[in-house]
């Protein structure tokens, strides 16, 4: 460690390292703004002229639900949309809450002006993907002939921004080669208000991820909320025998890769926002991320290095290197402070920390002050980045399906 600190703070290498950090972060910030502007300008350019009328949109909202207590808030966000869907389909999946969620659902829908259908599945071994495929089959058999063009698939613990359907509908109408528009999901504001550091760190991670894309083509259509073109789903169903892969732990990622394989494009807009639940404990968070990460590895290993997956392989490498690099910088600086600054060049010790902090604050500029203050501290970021590396490496050696309540 002593030798490493001397190299990082008292050599020509220190100039190269710090200069490289600045260039990389500036390039990422520039690229982020370029992608964000490109995405929004191309997807949402005709909202005003196309949405001057107020009739219902040719959209079916599909929600799989298992014992979700917050289903009322989810449905309220659908009811409050600036452009209403034609139909709402809710699939009750392996319910064990003695009808609690069903009662809330019926109460909310009965006081709304939405057309809706409630479907029930018992002993469903395929969980969320099974519920989604069941709902899709019902829609195809009962509603397909009524000019329904799109399916808004969302989780039962998700709340849509009030213009979500309006924005995503405009995006697909204006871009016939695009099969799906994914949401930018962030933490539920009700949870962010709570004094829970774990909530804050997850929210910051989501904000940073969804504002730092480096390609126009997204790697996953987020299952938290999206709008899907039914024509594209029919092609997937015909080619792969199901829309959502029942064998996959990440059915949304599998669907994304299948759409790309068939030549469809996928997009995300920072204007299409949904608000999702955050994990309340470290145990829940690790379990959630192990499932996501292992499922991602399964899909990549199964499909190999192809035109549809090579960017995702590079993103996994980038995640590993950037997280390890940032954590290493924090630990090295912490060691230097603990063991005395007199031995080292103070400027070269502080400069990487200042640059990374500015980079983090750039993405946190719209967040509450308490979160911005938190991410300036070294210790919370060290702990969270250590967690991220833990579930990344652990998932490499996890070969069974991760149990999840869905």
C-alpha positions as a printed Julia matrix, in Angstrom:
406×3 Matrix{Float64}:
   0.0     0.0     0.0
   2.88    2.38    0.83
   4.46    1.81   -2.57
   1.12    2.27   -4.33
   0.47    5.54   -2.53
   3.91    6.86   -3.43
   3.31    6.04   -7.09
  -0.16    7.64   -7.07
   0.9    10.83   -5.29
   4.6    11.46   -5.98
   5.38   10.5    -9.57
   4.77   11.42  -13.19
   2.2     8.61  -13.21
   0.06   10.72  -10.86
  -0.26   13.43  -13.53
  -1.29   10.87  -16.13
  -3.77    9.19  -13.8
  -5.5    12.39  -12.72
  -5.59   13.74  -16.25
  -7.13   10.49  -17.46
  -9.8    10.66  -14.74
 -10.8    14.15  -15.85
 -10.97   13.22  -19.54
 -13.02   10.05  -18.9
 -15.55   11.8   -16.67
 -15.92   14.74  -19.08
 -16.46   12.34  -21.99
 -19.09   10.4   -20.04
 -20.9    13.59  -19.09
 -20.86   14.85  -22.69
 -21.98   11.5   -24.06
 -24.79   11.33  -21.5
 -26.19   14.71  -22.55
 -25.91   13.76  -26.22
 -27.8    10.49  -25.77
 -30.4    12.13  -23.53
 -31.08   14.9   -26.06
 -31.08   12.47  -29.0
 -33.48   10.12  -27.25
 -35.97   12.74  -26.16
 -35.87   14.75  -29.39
 -36.45   11.69  -31.57
 -39.0     9.92  -29.39
 -41.06   12.81  -28.1
 -40.82   15.48  -30.8
 -44.46   15.36  -31.86
 -46.29   15.22  -28.55
 -48.04   18.55  -28.98
 -49.49   18.06  -32.44
 -50.3    14.36  -32.05
 -51.89   14.66  -28.62
 -54.2    17.64  -29.09
 -57.15   15.22  -28.9
 -58.16   13.41  -25.72
 -59.74   10.08  -26.68
 -58.49    6.9   -25.08
 -55.2     5.53  -26.32
 -55.1     2.07  -28.0
 -53.2     0.72  -24.97
 -53.85   -2.18  -22.61
 -52.18   -1.88  -19.2
 -50.98   -5.31  -18.02
 -50.12   -5.73  -14.32
 -49.06   -9.01  -12.7
 -49.8    -8.91   -8.99
 -48.89  -11.13   -6.05
 -49.95   -9.92   -2.59
 -48.91   -6.34   -3.33
 -50.22   -4.02   -0.61
 -49.43   -0.9    -2.66
 -51.54   -1.92   -5.65
 -53.9     0.96   -4.82
 -51.16    3.54   -5.44
 -50.18    1.72   -8.63
 -53.72    1.88  -10.0
 -54.13    5.47   -8.87
 -51.16    6.4   -11.06
 -52.87    4.72  -14.04
 -56.16    6.51  -13.33
 -54.37    9.88  -13.19
 -52.74    9.53  -16.63
 -53.16   12.56  -18.91
 -54.1    10.11  -21.69
 -56.2     7.15  -20.57
 -55.68    3.52  -21.71
 -58.58    1.62  -23.23
 -58.27   -1.33  -20.89
 -56.52   -2.54  -17.73
 -55.77   -6.23  -17.15
 -54.57   -7.4   -13.74
 -53.35  -10.96  -13.24
 -53.57  -12.15   -9.63
 -50.74  -14.64   -9.33
 -50.43  -17.26   -6.55
 -52.27  -15.05   -4.07
 -51.97  -15.81   -0.35
 -53.2   -12.57    1.26
 -56.8   -13.64    1.87
 -58.15  -11.3    -0.8
 -56.65   -8.08    0.63
 -54.99   -6.95   -2.61
 -58.04   -8.01   -4.66
 -60.37   -5.86   -2.52
 -58.16   -2.79   -2.95
 -57.95   -3.39   -6.7
 -61.72   -3.69   -7.14
 -62.37   -0.62   -5.01
 -59.96    1.53   -7.01
 -61.16    0.35  -10.44
 -64.85    0.62   -9.59
 -64.54    4.31   -8.79
 -62.57    4.94  -11.98
 -63.86    5.24  -15.54
 -61.47    2.58  -16.84
 -62.47   -0.67  -18.54
 -60.8    -3.52  -16.7
 -60.5    -7.29  -16.42
 -59.29   -9.29  -13.42
 -57.64  -12.65  -14.1
 -56.63  -15.26  -11.54
 -53.86  -17.87  -11.57
 -53.36  -20.51   -8.9
 -50.37  -22.85   -8.63
 -48.47  -20.88  -11.22
 -44.91  -22.33  -11.25
 -43.61  -19.65  -13.62
 -44.41  -16.72  -11.33
 -44.16  -13.29  -12.98
 -43.35  -14.49  -16.5
 -46.19  -17.01  -16.3
 -48.62  -14.3   -15.21
 -47.48  -11.98  -18.01
 -47.85  -14.68  -20.67
 -51.28  -15.6   -19.31
 -52.36  -11.94  -19.46
 -50.95  -11.52  -22.96
 -52.81  -14.61  -24.19
 -56.07  -13.25  -22.79
 -55.49   -9.87  -24.45
 -54.7   -11.49  -27.79
 -57.81  -13.68  -27.68
 -60.27  -11.11  -26.35
 -59.07   -7.63  -27.3
 -56.76   -7.92  -30.33
 -59.56   -7.23  -32.81
 -60.46   -3.93  -31.16
 -57.51   -1.88  -32.43
 -55.28   -2.32  -29.41
 -51.77   -1.54  -30.63
 -49.69   -1.42  -27.47
 -49.31   -3.07  -24.06
 -48.08   -1.09  -21.09
 -46.49   -3.7   -18.82
 -45.79   -2.52  -15.29
 -45.08   -3.98  -11.86
 -47.7    -3.86   -9.13
 -45.36   -1.82   -6.88
 -44.72    0.81   -9.56
 -46.28    4.24  -10.01
 -46.3     5.9   -13.43
 -45.55    9.55  -13.95
 -48.84   11.17  -15.01
 -47.61   11.69  -18.61
 -46.03    8.27  -19.0
 -48.61    6.82  -21.42
 -48.81   10.07  -23.37
 -45.05   10.22  -23.87
 -44.45    6.55  -24.65
 -47.43    6.38  -27.03
 -46.09    9.36  -28.96
 -42.65    7.74  -29.09
 -43.9     4.47  -30.61
 -46.28    6.2   -33.0
 -43.43    8.34  -34.35
 -40.93    5.47  -34.58
 -42.36    2.36  -36.31
 -39.04    0.49  -36.1
 -39.02    0.74  -32.28
 -40.63   -2.2   -30.47
 -40.57   -0.81  -26.95
 -39.88    2.28  -24.89
 -38.56    1.57  -21.43
 -39.08    3.68  -18.36
 -36.45    5.52  -16.41
 -37.19    4.1   -12.98
 -36.29    5.91   -9.79
 -37.08    5.38   -6.12
 -40.57    6.01   -4.82
 -40.65    9.59   -3.43
 -42.51    8.4    -0.33
 -39.57    6.17    0.54
 -36.94    8.8    -0.3
 -38.41   11.06    2.39
 -37.63    8.47    5.05
 -34.33    8.63    6.93
 -32.99    5.4     5.47
 -29.48    5.58    4.0
 -30.01    2.33    2.08
 -33.04    3.87    0.33
 -31.01    6.95   -0.57
 -28.11    4.97   -2.01
 -30.42    2.83   -4.16
 -32.2     5.93   -5.43
 -28.89    7.58   -6.32
 -27.75    4.42   -8.08
 -30.94    4.39  -10.2
 -30.6     8.08  -11.04
 -26.95    7.66  -11.99
 -27.6     4.58  -14.11
 -30.49    5.99  -16.08
 -28.72    9.25  -16.81
 -25.42    7.7   -17.89
 -26.32    5.57  -20.89
 -23.53    5.35  -23.46
 -25.56    3.91  -26.34
 -28.85    4.83  -27.99
 -29.93    1.19  -27.88
 -30.83    0.24  -24.31
 -29.68   -3.07  -22.86
 -32.95   -3.95  -21.09
 -36.61   -2.96  -21.33
 -37.24   -2.41  -17.65
 -39.99   -4.62  -16.25
 -40.94   -1.88  -13.8
 -42.74   -0.03  -16.58
 -42.65    0.08  -20.38
 -44.77    0.35  -23.52
 -44.58   -2.57  -25.96
 -45.73   -2.79  -29.57
 -48.15   -5.74  -29.88
 -46.99   -6.44  -33.44
 -43.45   -6.99  -32.15
 -44.67   -9.2   -29.3
 -46.55  -11.39  -31.77
 -43.32  -11.94  -33.7
 -41.5   -12.89  -30.49
 -44.27  -15.29  -29.5
 -44.2   -16.95  -32.92
 -40.41  -17.28  -33.01
 -39.73  -18.24  -29.38
 -43.08  -19.85  -28.38
 -43.71  -17.27  -25.64
 -43.35  -13.52  -25.17
 -41.73  -13.71  -21.73
 -39.29  -16.59  -21.23
 -40.49  -18.79  -18.35
 -37.02  -20.27  -17.89
 -35.33  -16.89  -17.36
 -34.81  -15.11  -14.02
 -34.82  -11.81  -15.92
 -37.76  -12.09  -18.31
 -37.56   -8.41  -19.27
 -33.92   -8.76  -20.36
 -34.68  -11.97  -22.27
 -37.52  -10.22  -24.1
 -35.2    -7.33  -24.99
 -32.61   -9.66  -26.53
 -35.29  -11.56  -28.46
 -36.65   -8.32  -29.92
 -33.16   -7.24  -30.97
 -32.53  -10.63  -32.54
 -35.64  -10.11  -34.67
 -34.37   -6.71  -35.82
 -36.46   -4.45  -33.59
 -35.06   -1.41  -31.82
 -35.51   -0.57  -28.14
 -35.35    2.88  -26.63
 -35.53    4.72  -23.32
 -36.42    8.32  -22.6
 -35.58   10.26  -19.47
 -39.03   11.85  -19.8
 -40.76    8.46  -19.31
 -40.45    8.04  -15.56
 -41.84    5.45  -13.14
 -41.43    5.29   -9.39
 -40.6     1.9    -7.91
 -40.11    0.28   -4.52
 -36.7     0.19   -2.88
 -35.33   -2.65   -0.8
 -35.71   -1.93    2.95
 -32.85   -4.17    4.16
 -29.4    -5.19    2.98
 -30.55   -8.82    2.83
 -33.47   -7.95    0.52
 -31.22   -5.78   -1.66
 -28.58   -8.5    -2.07
 -31.24  -11.09   -2.87
 -32.79   -8.8    -5.5
 -29.46   -7.98   -7.15
 -28.22  -11.57   -7.09
 -31.33  -12.52   -9.03
 -30.87   -9.7   -11.54
 -27.15  -10.27  -11.99
 -27.26  -14.07  -12.16
 -30.17  -13.88  -14.58
 -28.17  -11.48  -16.76
 -25.17  -13.81  -16.74
 -27.41  -16.76  -17.64
 -28.77  -14.92  -20.68
 -25.32  -13.75  -21.83
 -23.71  -17.17  -21.42
 -26.64  -18.87  -23.18
 -26.62  -16.53  -26.17
 -22.88  -15.95  -26.48
 -21.02  -12.95  -27.89
 -23.36  -11.73  -30.65
 -24.46   -8.49  -32.29
 -27.32   -8.28  -29.77
 -25.17   -8.99  -26.7
 -21.66   -7.64  -27.28
 -22.53   -4.21  -25.85
 -23.92   -5.88  -22.72
 -20.68   -7.82  -22.27
 -18.79   -4.54  -22.5
 -21.17   -2.92  -20.01
 -20.54   -5.7   -17.5
 -16.79   -5.14  -17.86
 -17.27   -1.39  -17.54
 -19.38   -1.83  -14.39
 -16.74   -4.06  -12.81
 -13.81   -1.8   -13.69
 -15.52    1.48  -12.75
 -16.87    0.17   -9.45
 -13.56   -1.43   -8.53
 -11.66    1.7    -9.57
 -13.89    4.04   -7.55
 -13.77    1.8    -4.49
  -9.98    1.5    -4.78
  -9.59    5.28   -4.92
 -11.68    5.7    -1.77
  -9.79    3.01    0.13
  -6.37    4.33   -0.91
  -7.27    7.88    0.1
  -8.72    6.68    3.38
  -5.53    4.76    4.11
  -3.45    7.83    3.31
  -5.42   10.07    5.66
  -5.27    7.52    8.48
  -1.5     7.06    8.14
  -0.59   10.71    7.87
  -0.64   13.18    4.99
   2.92   14.38    5.44
   4.31   11.44    3.54
   2.27   12.16    0.44
   1.41   14.95   -1.95
  -1.84   16.39   -0.63
  -2.97   17.73   -4.02
  -2.75   14.35   -5.72
  -4.58   12.72   -2.83
  -7.48   15.15   -2.85
  -7.83   15.71   -6.59
  -9.25   12.25   -7.57
 -11.73   12.49   -4.7
 -12.85   15.97   -5.79
 -13.28   14.87   -9.41
 -15.29   11.77   -8.51
 -17.41   13.82   -6.09
 -18.16   16.38   -8.79
 -19.04   13.53  -11.16
 -21.43   12.05   -8.6
 -22.97   15.43   -7.78
 -23.54   16.03  -11.49
 -25.96   13.11  -11.52
 -27.37   13.98   -8.1
 -28.09   17.63   -8.9
 -31.85   17.11   -8.87
 -31.89   14.99   -5.7
 -32.77   16.19   -2.17
 -29.99   17.98   -0.33
 -29.63   15.19    2.25
 -28.77   12.67   -0.51
 -26.28   15.03   -2.16
 -24.65   15.53    1.22
 -24.55   11.77    1.79
 -22.74   10.95   -1.46
 -20.01   13.47   -0.61
 -19.07   11.23    2.3
 -16.56    8.47    1.65
 -17.85    5.8     4.01
 -21.4     5.3     2.56
 -20.01    5.02   -0.98
 -17.31    2.59    0.14
 -19.93    0.36    1.76
 -22.34    0.5    -1.17
 -19.69   -0.1    -3.82
 -18.39   -3.03   -1.76
 -21.94   -4.43   -1.78
 -22.16   -4.02   -5.55
 -18.92   -5.92   -6.09
 -20.06   -8.58   -3.63
 -23.26   -9.43   -5.49
 -21.52   -9.2    -8.89
 -18.89  -11.78   -7.95
 -21.24  -13.9    -5.84
 -23.69  -14.2    -8.73
 -20.93  -15.77  -10.86
 -20.96  -18.77   -8.54
 -24.72  -18.93   -7.95
 -26.18  -21.55  -10.26
 -29.69  -21.94   -8.93
 -32.72  -19.7    -9.33
 -32.95  -17.0    -6.66
 -36.24  -17.18   -4.79
 -38.32  -14.03   -5.09
 -41.79  -13.02   -3.97
 -43.58  -12.31   -7.25
